[in-house]
Amino acid sequence: MHDALGISCSYMPKFSRNFIKETGDIKKAIELYISEVSKGNFPGEEHIFK
């Protein structure tokens, strides 16, 4: 969750996405995360190790 909210170290793991950077708000970031996972938009190809 720290990675998704962008409150961890300055390093962003490949498998993560900074939802708070996109929304600017913790509640909205969590809502966006849930929405993106539910729709199958996250994780995307750029977040997957092959």
C-alpha distance matrix in Angstrom:
0.0 3.8 5.4 5.1 6.2 8.5 8.7 9.1 12.5 14.6 14.0 11.9 12.0 14.1 11.9 9.2 10.0 9.7 9.9 10.7 13.4 14.9 15.0 15.2 13.9 10.7 12.4 13.6 10.4 9.0 12.6 12.8 9.9 11.8 15.0 14.5 13.6 16.5 18.8 18.1 17.4 14.0 13.9 17.2 19.7 18.3 15.1 17.2 19.0 22.6
3.8 0.0 3.8 5.5 5.2 6.0 5.2 5.4 9.0 11.3 11.3 10.0 11.0 13.9 12.6 9.7 10.3 9.1 10.3 10.1 12.3 14.6 15.0 14.4 13.6 10.8 13.5 14.7 11.4 11.2 14.9 14.8 12.5 15.0 17.8 17.1 16.6 19.8 21.7 21.0 19.7 16.3 16.0 18.8 21.0 19.0 16.0 18.4 19.9 23.7
5.4 3.8 0.0 3.8 5.4 5.0 6.4 5.7 8.4 9.6 8.8 6.7 7.5 10.2 9.3 6.2 7.0 6.5 8.7 9.5 10.8 13.0 14.3 14.3 14.3 12.2 14.8 15.1 11.4 11.8 15.2 14.1 11.6 14.6 17.0 15.5 15.3 18.8 20.2 19.0 17.3 13.9 13.3 15.7 17.6 15.4 12.6 15.2 16.8 20.5
5.1 5.5 3.8 0.0 3.8 5.5 8.0 8.9 11.7 12.4 11.8 9.0 9.8 11.4 9.8 6.2 5.5 4.7 5.5 7.0 9.0 10.3 11.3 12.0 11.8 9.8 11.9 11.7 8.0 8.4 11.5 10.3 8.0 11.2 13.4 12.1 12.2 15.6 17.0 16.2 14.5 11.4 11.5 14.0 16.6 14.8 12.2 15.1 17.5 21.1
6.2 5.2 5.4 3.8 0.0 3.8 5.5 8.0 11.1 11.9 12.5 10.5 12.4 14.4 13.4 9.7 8.3 5.7 5.8 5.0 7.6 9.7 9.8 9.4 8.9 6.9 9.9 10.3 6.9 8.1 11.5 11.0 9.7 12.8 14.9 14.3 15.0 17.9 19.4 19.2 17.3 14.6 15.1 17.4 20.1 18.0 15.7 18.8 21.0 24.7
8.5 6.0 5.0 5.5 3.8 0.0 3.8 5.7 8.0 8.2 9.3 7.9 10.6 13.0 13.0 9.5 8.2 5.3 7.4 6.4 7.1 10.2 11.2 10.3 11.0 9.9 13.3 13.3 10.0 11.7 14.9 13.8 12.6 16.0 17.9 16.7 17.5 20.7 21.8 21.2 18.9 16.1 16.2 18.0 20.1 17.4 15.4 18.7 20.5 24.2
8.7 5.2 6.4 8.0 5.5 3.8 0.0 3.8 6.7 8.4 10.1 9.9 12.4 15.5 15.4 12.2 11.7 9.0 10.7 9.0 10.2 13.5 13.8 12.1 12.1 10.5 14.0 15.0 12.1 13.3 16.8 16.4 15.1 18.1 20.4 19.6 20.1 23.2 24.7 24.2 22.2 19.2 19.1 21.3 23.3 20.7 18.4 21.3 22.8 26.6
9.1 5.4 5.7 8.9 8.0 5.7 3.8 0.0 3.8 6.6 7.6 8.1 10.1 13.7 13.9 11.3 11.9 10.2 12.7 11.9 12.7 15.9 16.8 15.5 15.7 13.9 17.2 18.1 14.9 15.7 19.3 18.7 16.7 19.7 22.1 20.9 20.9 24.3 25.8 24.7 22.9 19.5 18.9 21.0 22.5 19.8 17.3 19.8 20.7 24.5
12.5 9.0 8.4 11.7 11.1 8.0 6.7 3.8 0.0 3.8 5.3 7.6 10.0 13.6 14.8 12.7 13.4 12.0 15.1 14.3 14.2 17.6 19.0 17.6 18.4 17.1 20.6 21.2 17.9 19.0 22.5 21.5 19.6 22.8 25.0 23.4 23.5 27.1 28.3 26.9 24.8 21.5 20.6 22.2 23.2 20.1 18.0 20.4 20.8 24.5
14.6 11.3 9.6 12.4 11.9 8.2 8.4 6.6 3.8 0.0 3.8 6.5 9.7 12.8 14.7 12.7 12.7 11.2 14.6 14.0 12.8 16.2 18.2 16.9 18.4 17.8 21.4 21.4 18.1 19.9 23.0 21.5 20.0 23.5 25.2 23.2 23.8 27.4 28.1 26.7 24.2 21.2 20.3 21.4 22.1 18.7 17.3 20.0 20.5 24.1
14.0 11.3 8.8 11.8 12.5 9.3 10.1 7.6 5.3 3.8 0.0 3.8 6.3 9.4 11.6 10.3 11.3 10.9 14.6 15.0 14.0 16.8 19.2 18.6 20.1 19.1 22.4 22.1 18.6 20.0 23.0 21.2 19.2 22.7 24.3 22.0 22.2 26.0 26.6 24.8 22.4 19.2 17.9 18.8 19.2 15.8 14.3 16.7 16.8 20.4
11.9 10.0 6.7 9.0 10.5 7.9 9.9 8.1 7.6 6.5 3.8 0.0 3.8 6.5 8.4 6.7 7.6 7.9 11.6 12.7 11.9 14.2 16.8 16.9 18.2 17.3 20.2 19.6 15.9 17.2 20.0 18.0 15.9 19.3 20.8 18.3 18.5 22.3 22.8 21.0 18.6 15.4 14.2 15.2 15.8 12.6 10.8 13.6 14.4 18.0
12.0 11.0 7.5 9.8 12.4 10.6 12.4 10.1 10.0 9.7 6.3 3.8 0.0 3.8 5.5 5.4 8.1 9.8 13.2 15.0 14.7 16.5 19.1 19.6 20.6 19.2 21.7 21.1 17.3 18.0 20.7 18.7 16.0 19.0 20.7 17.9 17.5 21.3 21.9 19.5 17.6 14.2 12.4 13.5 13.8 11.0 8.6 10.6 11.0 14.7
14.1 13.9 10.2 11.4 14.4 13.0 15.5 13.7 13.6 12.8 9.4 6.5 3.8 0.0 3.8 5.5 7.9 10.8 13.8 16.3 15.7 16.6 19.6 20.8 22.0 20.9 23.0 21.9 18.2 18.8 21.0 18.5 15.9 18.8 19.9 16.7 16.3 20.1 20.2 17.5 15.4 12.4 10.2 10.6 10.2 7.3 5.3 7.4 8.1 11.6
11.9 12.6 9.3 9.8 13.4 13.0 15.4 13.9 14.8 14.7 11.6 8.4 5.5 3.8 0.0 3.8 7.1 10.4 12.7 15.6 15.9 16.4 18.9 20.4 21.1 19.5 21.1 20.2 16.5 16.5 18.6 16.4 13.3 15.8 17.2 14.1 13.1 16.9 17.4 14.6 13.1 9.7 7.4 8.9 9.4 7.7 4.1 5.9 7.7 11.3
9.2 9.7 6.2 6.2 9.7 9.5 12.2 11.3 12.7 12.7 10.3 6.7 5.4 5.5 3.8 0.0 3.8 6.8 9.1 11.9 12.3 13.1 15.4 16.7 17.3 15.8 17.6 16.8 13.0 13.4 15.7 13.5 10.7 13.7 15.2 12.5 12.1 15.9 16.6 14.6 12.7 9.2 7.9 9.8 11.4 9.3 6.4 9.3 11.4 15.0
10.0 10.3 7.0 5.5 8.3 8.2 11.7 11.9 13.4 12.7 11.3 7.6 8.1 7.9 7.1 3.8 0.0 3.8 5.9 9.0 9.0 9.3 11.9 13.5 14.5 13.7 15.5 14.1 10.4 11.7 13.7 11.0 9.0 12.5 13.5 10.8 11.6 15.3 15.5 14.1 11.5 8.6 8.4 9.7 12.0 9.7 7.9 11.5 14.1 17.5
9.7 9.1 6.5 4.7 5.7 5.3 9.0 10.2 12.0 11.2 10.9 7.9 9.8 10.8 10.4 6.8 3.8 0.0 3.8 5.6 5.5 6.9 9.2 10.1 11.3 10.9 13.3 12.0 8.4 10.5 12.9 10.6 9.4 13.2 14.2 12.4 13.7 17.0 17.5 16.7 14.1 11.6 11.9 13.3 15.6 13.2 11.7 15.2 17.7 21.2
9.9 10.3 8.7 5.5 5.8 7.4 10.7 12.7 15.1 14.6 14.6 11.6 13.2 13.8 12.7 9.1 5.9 3.8 0.0 3.8 5.4 5.1 6.4 8.2 8.8 8.5 10.2 8.4 5.0 7.5 9.3 7.0 6.7 10.4 11.2 10.0 11.9 14.7 15.2 15.3 12.8 10.8 12.1 13.7 16.7 14.9 13.5 16.9 19.9 23.2
10.7 10.1 9.5 7.0 5.0 6.4 9.0 11.9 14.3 14.0 15.0 12.7 15.0 16.3 15.6 11.9 9.0 5.6 3.8 0.0 3.8 5.2 5.0 5.0 5.8 6.1 8.8 7.6 4.9 8.1 10.3 9.0 9.4 12.8 13.7 13.3 15.2 17.7 18.5 18.9 16.4 14.6 15.8 17.4 20.3 18.2 16.8 20.3 23.0 26.5
13.4 12.3 10.8 9.0 7.6 7.1 10.2 12.7 14.2 12.8 14.0 11.9 14.7 15.7 15.9 12.3 9.0 5.5 5.4 3.8 0.0 3.8 5.6 5.5 8.2 9.6 12.2 10.5 8.2 11.6 13.3 11.3 11.9 15.5 15.9 14.8 17.1 19.8 19.9 20.1 17.1 15.5 16.5 17.3 19.8 17.3 16.6 20.3 22.9 26.2
14.9 14.6 13.0 10.3 9.7 10.2 13.5 15.9 17.6 16.2 16.8 14.2 16.5 16.6 16.4 13.1 9.3 6.9 5.1 5.2 3.8 0.0 3.8 6.1 8.6 10.4 12.0 9.2 7.5 11.0 11.6 9.0 10.5 13.9 13.4 12.4 15.3 17.6 17.2 17.8 14.7 13.8 15.3 15.9 18.6 16.6 16.3 20.0 23.0 26.1
15.0 15.0 14.3 11.3 9.8 11.2 13.8 16.8 19.0 18.2 19.2 16.8 19.1 19.6 18.9 15.4 11.9 9.2 6.4 5.0 5.6 3.8 0.0 3.8 5.4 7.9 8.9 6.1 5.7 9.4 9.7 8.1 10.4 13.2 12.9 13.0 15.9 17.7 17.7 18.9 16.3 15.6 17.4 18.5 21.6 19.9 19.2 22.8 25.8 29.0
15.2 14.4 14.3 12.0 9.4 10.3 12.1 15.5 17.6 16.9 18.6 16.9 19.6 20.8 20.4 16.7 13.5 10.1 8.2 5.0 5.5 6.1 3.8 0.0 3.8 7.0 9.2 7.7 7.4 11.0 12.1 11.2 13.0 15.9 16.2 16.4 18.9 20.8 21.2 22.3 19.7 18.6 20.1 21.3 24.2 22.2 21.3 24.9 27.7 31.0
13.9 13.6 14.3 11.8 8.9 11.0 12.1 15.7 18.4 18.4 20.1 18.2 20.6 22.0 21.1 17.3 14.5 11.3 8.8 5.8 8.2 8.6 5.4 3.8 0.0 3.8 5.7 5.3 5.9 8.7 9.9 10.3 12.0 14.3 15.1 16.0 18.1 19.7 20.7 22.1 20.0 18.7 20.4 22.2 25.4 23.7 22.2 25.6 28.5 31.9
10.7 10.8 12.2 9.8 6.9 9.9 10.5 13.9 17.1 17.8 19.1 17.3 19.2 20.9 19.5 15.8 13.7 10.9 8.5 6.1 9.6 10.4 7.9 7.0 3.8 0.0 3.8 5.5 5.0 6.3 8.6 9.8 10.5 12.4 14.2 15.2 16.5 18.3 19.9 21.0 19.4 17.7 19.1 21.5 24.7 23.1 21.2 24.3 27.0 30.5
12.4 13.5 14.8 11.9 9.9 13.3 14.0 17.2 20.6 21.4 22.4 20.2 21.7 23.0 21.1 17.6 15.5 13.3 10.2 8.8 12.2 12.0 8.9 9.2 5.7 3.8 0.0 3.8 5.4 5.3 6.3 8.7 9.9 10.8 12.3 14.3 15.6 16.6 18.4 20.1 19.0 17.7 19.5 22.0 25.5 24.5 22.5 25.4 28.4 31.7
13.6 14.7 15.1 11.7 10.3 13.3 15.0 18.1 21.2 21.4 22.1 19.6 21.1 21.9 20.2 16.8 14.1 12.0 8.4 7.6 10.5 9.2 6.1 7.7 5.3 5.5 3.8 0.0 3.8 5.4 4.9 6.0 8.5 9.8 10.3 12.0 14.1 15.1 16.2 18.0 16.5 15.7 17.9 19.8 23.4 22.4 20.9 24.0 27.2 30.4
10.4 11.4 11.4 8.0 6.9 10.0 12.1 14.9 17.9 18.1 18.6 15.9 17.3 18.2 16.5 13.0 10.4 8.4 5.0 4.9 8.2 7.5 5.7 7.4 5.9 5.0 5.4 3.8 0.0 3.8 5.4 5.1 6.1 8.7 9.8 10.4 12.2 14.1 15.3 16.3 14.6 13.1 14.9 17.0 20.4 19.2 17.5 20.6 23.7 27.0
9.0 11.2 11.8 8.4 8.1 11.7 13.3 15.7 19.0 19.9 20.0 17.2 18.0 18.8 16.5 13.4 11.7 10.5 7.5 8.1 11.6 11.0 9.4 11.0 8.7 6.3 5.3 5.4 3.8 0.0 3.8 5.4 5.0 6.2 8.5 9.9 10.6 12.2 14.2 15.3 14.5 12.8 14.5 17.2 20.7 20.0 17.8 20.5 23.5 26.7
12.6 14.9 15.2 11.5 11.5 14.9 16.8 19.3 22.5 23.0 23.0 20.0 20.7 21.0 18.6 15.7 13.7 12.9 9.3 10.3 13.3 11.6 9.7 12.1 9.9 8.6 6.3 4.9 5.4 3.8 0.0 3.8 5.4 5.2 6.1 8.6 10.0 10.5 12.2 14.2 13.5 12.8 15.1 17.5 21.2 21.0 19.2 21.8 25.1 28.0
12.8 14.8 14.1 10.3 11.0 13.8 16.4 18.7 21.5 21.5 21.2 18.0 18.7 18.5 16.4 13.5 11.0 10.6 7.0 9.0 11.3 9.0 8.1 11.2 10.3 9.8 8.7 6.0 5.1 5.4 3.8 0.0 3.8 5.5 5.0 6.0 8.5 9.7 10.4 12.1 10.6 10.1 12.5 14.4 18.1 17.8 16.4 19.2 22.7 25.5
9.9 12.5 11.6 8.0 9.7 12.6 15.1 16.7 19.6 20.0 19.2 15.9 16.0 15.9 13.3 10.7 9.0 9.4 6.7 9.4 11.9 10.5 10.4 13.0 12.0 10.5 9.9 8.5 6.1 5.0 5.4 3.8 0.0 3.8 5.4 5.2 6.1 8.5 10.0 10.6 9.5 7.8 9.8 12.4 16.1 15.8 13.8 16.3 19.7 22.6
11.8 15.0 14.6 11.2 12.8 16.0 18.1 19.7 22.8 23.5 22.7 19.3 19.0 18.8 15.8 13.7 12.5 13.2 10.4 12.8 15.5 13.9 13.2 15.9 14.3 12.4 10.8 9.8 8.7 6.2 5.2 5.5 3.8 0.0 3.8 5.6 5.3 6.0 8.6 9.9 10.2 9.2 11.3 14.1 17.8 18.3 16.1 18.1 21.4 24.0
15.0 17.8 17.0 13.4 14.9 17.9 20.4 22.1 25.0 25.2 24.3 20.8 20.7 19.9 17.2 15.2 13.5 14.2 11.2 13.7 15.9 13.4 12.9 16.2 15.1 14.2 12.3 10.3 9.8 8.5 6.1 5.0 5.4 3.8 0.0 3.8 5.5 5.1 6.1 8.5 8.4 8.9 11.6 13.5 17.3 18.0 16.6 18.7 22.3 24.6
14.5 17.1 15.5 12.1 14.3 16.7 19.6 20.9 23.4 23.2 22.0 18.3 17.9 16.7 14.1 12.5 10.8 12.4 10.0 13.3 14.8 12.4 13.0 16.4 16.0 15.2 14.3 12.0 10.4 9.9 8.6 6.0 5.2 5.6 3.8 0.0 3.8 5.5 5.2 6.1 5.0 5.3 8.1 9.8 13.6 14.3 13.1 15.2 18.9 21.2
13.6 16.6 15.3 12.2 15.0 17.5 20.1 20.9 23.5 23.8 22.2 18.5 17.5 16.3 13.1 12.1 11.6 13.7 11.9 15.2 17.1 15.3 15.9 18.9 18.1 16.5 15.6 14.1 12.2 10.6 10.0 8.5 6.1 5.3 5.5 3.8 0.0 3.8 5.5 5.0 6.0 4.9 7.0 9.7 13.3 14.5 12.5 13.9 17.4 19.5
16.5 19.8 18.8 15.6 17.9 20.7 23.2 24.3 27.1 27.4 26.0 22.3 21.3 20.1 16.9 15.9 15.3 17.0 14.7 17.7 19.8 17.6 17.7 20.8 19.7 18.3 16.6 15.1 14.1 12.2 10.5 9.7 8.5 6.0 5.1 5.5 3.8 0.0 3.8 5.5 7.7 8.2 10.4 12.6 16.0 17.7 16.1 17.1 20.6 22.4
18.8 21.7 20.2 17.0 19.4 21.8 24.7 25.8 28.3 28.1 26.6 22.8 21.9 20.2 17.4 16.6 15.5 17.5 15.2 18.5 19.9 17.2 17.7 21.2 20.7 19.9 18.4 16.2 15.3 14.2 12.2 10.4 10.0 8.6 6.1 5.2 5.5 3.8 0.0 3.8 5.5 7.8 10.2 11.2 14.6 16.5 15.7 16.8 20.5 21.9
18.1 21.0 19.0 16.2 19.2 21.2 24.2 24.7 26.9 26.7 24.8 21.0 19.5 17.5 14.6 14.6 14.1 16.7 15.3 18.9 20.1 17.8 18.9 22.3 22.1 21.0 20.1 18.0 16.3 15.3 14.2 12.1 10.6 9.9 8.5 6.1 5.0 5.5 3.8 0.0 3.8 5.5 7.3 8.2 11.2 13.5 12.6 13.3 16.9 18.2
17.4 19.7 17.3 14.5 17.3 18.9 22.2 22.9 24.8 24.2 22.4 18.6 17.6 15.4 13.1 12.7 11.5 14.1 12.8 16.4 17.1 14.7 16.3 19.7 20.0 19.4 19.0 16.5 14.6 14.5 13.5 10.6 9.5 10.2 8.4 5.0 6.0 7.7 5.5 3.8 0.0 3.8 6.1 6.0 9.5 11.1 10.8 12.4 16.2 17.7
14.0 16.3 13.9 11.4 14.6 16.1 19.2 19.5 21.5 21.2 19.2 15.4 14.2 12.4 9.7 9.2 8.6 11.6 10.8 14.6 15.5 13.8 15.6 18.6 18.7 17.7 17.7 15.7 13.1 12.8 12.8 10.1 7.8 9.2 8.9 5.3 4.9 8.2 7.8 5.5 3.8 0.0 2.9 5.0 8.7 9.6 8.1 9.9 13.7 15.9
13.9 16.0 13.3 11.5 15.1 16.2 19.1 18.9 20.6 20.3 17.9 14.2 12.4 10.2 7.4 7.9 8.4 11.9 12.1 15.8 16.5 15.3 17.4 20.1 20.4 19.1 19.5 17.9 14.9 14.5 15.1 12.5 9.8 11.3 11.6 8.1 7.0 10.4 10.2 7.3 6.1 2.9 0.0 3.8 6.8 7.7 5.7 7.1 10.8 13.1
17.2 18.8 15.7 14.0 17.4 18.0 21.3 21.0 22.2 21.4 18.8 15.2 13.5 10.6 8.9 9.8 9.7 13.3 13.7 17.4 17.3 15.9 18.5 21.3 22.2 21.5 22.0 19.8 17.0 17.2 17.5 14.4 12.4 14.1 13.5 9.8 9.7 12.6 11.2 8.2 6.0 5.0 3.8 0.0 3.8 5.4 5.4 6.9 10.6 12.2
19.7 21.0 17.6 16.6 20.1 20.1 23.3 22.5 23.2 22.1 19.2 15.8 13.8 10.2 9.4 11.4 12.0 15.6 16.7 20.3 19.8 18.6 21.6 24.2 25.4 24.7 25.5 23.4 20.4 20.7 21.2 18.1 16.1 17.8 17.3 13.6 13.3 16.0 14.6 11.2 9.5 8.7 6.8 3.8 0.0 3.8 5.4 5.4 8.4 9.4
18.3 19.0 15.4 14.8 18.0 17.4 20.7 19.8 20.1 18.7 15.8 12.6 11.0 7.3 7.7 9.3 9.7 13.2 14.9 18.2 17.3 16.6 19.9 22.2 23.7 23.1 24.5 22.4 19.2 20.0 21.0 17.8 15.8 18.3 18.0 14.3 14.5 17.7 16.5 13.5 11.1 9.6 7.7 5.4 3.8 0.0 3.8 5.8 8.3 10.2
15.1 16.0 12.6 12.2 15.7 15.4 18.4 17.3 18.0 17.3 14.3 10.8 8.6 5.3 4.1 6.4 7.9 11.7 13.5 16.8 16.6 16.3 19.2 21.3 22.2 21.2 22.5 20.9 17.5 17.8 19.2 16.4 13.8 16.1 16.6 13.1 12.5 16.1 15.7 12.6 10.8 8.1 5.7 5.4 5.4 3.8 0.0 3.8 6.8 9.8
17.2 18.4 15.2 15.1 18.8 18.7 21.3 19.8 20.4 20.0 16.7 13.6 10.6 7.4 5.9 9.3 11.5 15.2 16.9 20.3 20.3 20.0 22.8 24.9 25.6 24.3 25.4 24.0 20.6 20.5 21.8 19.2 16.3 18.1 18.7 15.2 13.9 17.1 16.8 13.3 12.4 9.9 7.1 6.9 5.4 5.8 3.8 0.0 3.8 6.3
19.0 19.9 16.8 17.5 21.0 20.5 22.8 20.7 20.8 20.5 16.8 14.4 11.0 8.1 7.7 11.4 14.1 17.7 19.9 23.0 22.9 23.0 25.8 27.7 28.5 27.0 28.4 27.2 23.7 23.5 25.1 22.7 19.7 21.4 22.3 18.9 17.4 20.6 20.5 16.9 16.2 13.7 10.8 10.6 8.4 8.3 6.8 3.8 0.0 3.8
22.6 23.7 20.5 21.1 24.7 24.2 26.6 24.5 24.5 24.1 20.4 18.0 14.7 11.6 11.3 15.0 17.5 21.2 23.2 26.5 26.2 26.1 29.0 31.0 31.9 30.5 31.7 30.4 27.0 26.7 28.0 25.5 22.6 24.0 24.6 21.2 19.5 22.4 21.9 18.2 17.7 15.9 13.1 12.2 9.4 10.2 9.8 6.3 3.8 0.0
